[in-house]
Each structure stands twice: as structure tokens, then as C-alpha cells.
Amino acid sequence: MSKVKSPCVRRCCLNEQDVCIGCGRTLDEITGWVELRKWQQQAVIKQAKLRLSKLSYKS
């Protein structure tokens, strides 16, 4: 089974909530990425995009 490509954009920097301001994933999601199933990775990407959109409103 193929895995989903990591959403990492090589701009790693965690904010106060341990969310990467580059890709939108939490620290736990980043460190556990390779252990997730494909559907879980897809869900993480969806949530990460939502987090990033919320972060951009605060800037």
C-alpha cells in the first residue's frame, strides 16, 4: 500500500501550540507520520490545511 506524500515544505517552525507554521501539522502528527495509515495521513493533511488557514487569519 502506498503512503501519502508528506506535506512538509521544509519551513519547520513550531508555534506556541506545537503546530508547524510551514505545514500546519502538530508535533505529534509530524513525529508519527510514518506510522499512520494512508487514510490517517489524508485526514492529517486536511486538518493541517485548516490549521494553516486559521493561522493566516491571526497574522
Backbone torsions as a table, in degrees:
resi	resn	phi	psi	omega
1	MET	NA	128.3	-179.7
2	SER	-78.5	149.0	178.5
3	LYS	-95.1	163.6	177.7
4	VAL	-82.7	141.5	178.0
5	LYS	-64.3	136.1	179.0
6	SER	-59.8	139.9	178.6
7	PRO	-81.1	5.6	-178.3
8	CYS	-57.8	132.8	178.3
9	VAL	-113.8	14.1	177.5
10	ARG	60.4	33.1	173.4
11	ARG	-123.8	51.9	-173.0
12	CYS	-69.8	119.1	175.6
13	CYS	-161.6	118.9	-178.2
14	LEU	-89.2	139.5	175.3
15	ASN	-87.3	-168.7	-177.1
16	GLU	-64.8	-22.7	179.3
17	GLN	-95.5	12.4	-177.2
18	ASP	60.0	39.4	175.0
19	VAL	-111.7	130.4	179.0
20	CYS	-70.2	127.5	179.9
21	ILE	-79.4	-6.0	176.4
22	GLY	-87.0	-49.1	-175.4
23	CYS	-113.3	-15.4	177.6
24	GLY	88.7	0.2	179.4
25	ARG	-85.0	153.6	174.2
26	THR	-78.1	164.7	178.6
27	LEU	-58.5	-42.4	178.9
28	ASP	-62.9	-39.0	179.0
29	GLU	-67.6	-36.7	178.9
30	ILE	-66.7	-50.8	-175.6
31	THR	-70.7	-26.1	-178.9
32	GLY	-98.1	4.6	-173.2
33	TRP	-51.2	-48.4	-174.5
34	VAL	-68.4	-19.3	-179.7
35	GLU	-87.0	-13.4	-176.4
36	LEU	-77.7	149.5	172.9
37	ARG	-76.3	163.1	-176.7
38	LYS	-54.1	-46.3	-178.0
39	TRP	-65.9	-31.6	177.8
40	GLN	-71.3	-39.8	177.0
41	GLN	-62.0	-41.2	178.7
42	GLN	-63.7	-38.7	177.8
43	ALA	-66.5	-39.5	178.2
44	VAL	-62.2	-43.9	179.4
45	ILE	-61.1	-42.1	179.3
46	LYS	-62.1	-46.0	179.1
47	GLN	-66.2	-38.5	179.8
48	ALA	-62.7	-41.4	178.1
49	LYS	-62.9	-40.0	177.9
50	LEU	-63.9	-44.3	178.2
51	ARG	-60.4	-44.3	-179.8
52	LEU	-61.7	-39.8	179.9
53	SER	-65.2	-35.9	177.4
54	LYS	-70.0	-37.5	178.5
55	LEU	-64.6	-38.0	-177.7
56	SER	-68.0	-25.9	177.4
57	TYR	-71.4	-29.5	-178.7
58	LYS	-79.9	-17.8	-176.6
59	SER	-72.8	NA	NA
